[in-house]
């Protein structure tokens, strides 16, 4: 059920960084994730969404 949250994070990033490509938005979201051991191997980022990280 994380899809709405990730879509919102992508919209926030795009608003702060006009002209950002889809690839750079994805990279920013994945790189700003907060590492969470219980999510290792379960999600692509191995962590939780962190919109304040970008």
DAWO-V926051 format. One record per residue. N is the residue number from 0. OMEGA is omega as a letter, one per 40 degrees, with the letter a starting at -180 (999 if undefined). D_CENTER is the distance of its C-alpha to the mean C-alpha in whole Angstrom. Layout:
n->N omega->OMEGA d_center->D_CENTER
n->N omega->OMEGA d_center->D_CENTER
This chain:
n->0 omega->a d_center->14
n->1 omega->a d_center->10
n->2 omega->i d_center->11
n->3 omega->a d_center->12
n->4 omega->a d_center->9
n->5 omega->i d_center->6
n->6 omega->i d_center->9
n->7 omega->i d_center->9
n->8 omega->i d_center->6
n->9 omega->i d_center->7
n->10 omega->i d_center->11
n->11 omega->a d_center->10
n->12 omega->a d_center->9
n->13 omega->i d_center->12
n->14 omega->i d_center->14
n->15 omega->a d_center->14
n->16 omega->a d_center->14
n->17 omega->i d_center->17
n->18 omega->i d_center->17
n->19 omega->i d_center->14
n->20 omega->i d_center->14
n->21 omega->a d_center->12
n->22 omega->a d_center->11
n->23 omega->i d_center->11
n->24 omega->i d_center->8
n->25 omega->a d_center->6
n->26 omega->a d_center->7
n->27 omega->i d_center->6
n->28 omega->a d_center->2
n->29 omega->a d_center->5
n->30 omega->a d_center->7
n->31 omega->a d_center->6
n->32 omega->i d_center->6
n->33 omega->a d_center->10
n->34 omega->a d_center->12
n->35 omega->a d_center->14
n->36 omega->a d_center->17
n->37 omega->i d_center->18
n->38 omega->i d_center->15
n->39 omega->i d_center->16
n->40 omega->a d_center->16
n->41 omega->i d_center->15
n->42 omega->a d_center->12
n->43 omega->a d_center->10
n->44 omega->a d_center->8
n->45 omega->a d_center->11
n->46 omega->a d_center->10
n->47 omega->i d_center->8
n->48 omega->a d_center->5
n->49 omega->a d_center->7
n->50 omega->i d_center->7
n->51 omega->a d_center->10
n->52 omega->i d_center->9
n->53 omega->999 d_center->9
